[in-house]
Each structure stands twice: as structure tokens, then as C-alpha cells.
């Protein structure tokens, strides 16, 4: 698979594309509700534009999940 440089996105670009803050994206990652980066660099994670677009196009429940005892 050939990847164009314009298709690689860091946290700032993902934040701009999704309209979510960097802190929100990091929280989604921590919860396992965000695509895994294709690469982790010292400067931060990298994603492919298609991964983020697919995440944006996928419906998700809003709000927090209820705790089950």
C-alpha cells in the first residue's frame, strides 16, 4: 500500500479535522474508542487520514456508559 505524505496526520491535524480538542482525542485513545496510530514517534502518534475519516463516519453512542455492578 502506497501512502502519500498528505495522508499522514499527527495529533494537531486530527484535532483540526475532527473538531475535537487534543485532550479529547487523548481521552478517546485511553478509553480504546479511537483508532490505533499507525506509528508512534517521539513527537507523538501518527494516523492515516482514512482511519480518522472512518472513525468520524462511524456512529457512536453519546455520553458515558452506565456502570454494571
N, C-alpha and C positions, 0 to 999 in steps of 0.2 A: 504494500500500500504506500503510495507516494503522498507525502504530506507537504503542503505549501506552508511557508513561514507565516503567512497571514491567517492560517487556520489554528495556530498555536496561541493560547491565551494564558496569561497569568491572572492573579487574583484581581488586580485593578481592572483589567479588561472584562473579566467575568462579572465583576460588580457593576460595571457600566452597562453591560449587555442585559443583565437580569434586572437591574434597578434595585438590587439588594445591596446592603452595606457589606463591607468585608467581614465585619463581625458576624453578621447573619450567615454569610456563606460558611465561615469557620464553624459556627454552631451547627448548621446543617451537616457539615462534614463529621463533626464529633458525634452526632446522632445517627450517622450512617444513612442520611437522607439526601446525599449529594453524590454525583459521580466521582469515582476514584480518579485522581490525577493520573495522566499517562507517564508523568515523570516528576520526581521531587528533586529540586535543586536547592543549593544553599540559599538562594534568593526567594524560594517558595515553590509552590506546586504549579504544574502546567497541565492544562486541559486542551482538548481539541474542540473547536467551535461546534462541531456536530454533536458532541457529548452534551454540551450546555444547551443547545437548541432542543435536543430530545428531552432533556430534563424540564425545560420550560414548557414544552408541548404536552408533557405527561400530567394529567390531573392528579392532584394530591388533596388529602383531607386537610382542612384548615383547623388550626387550634392544636392544643395538646391532647395526646391520647390519655384516656382515663386509666388510672391505676387499677390493677386487678389484684385483689387480696388472695 
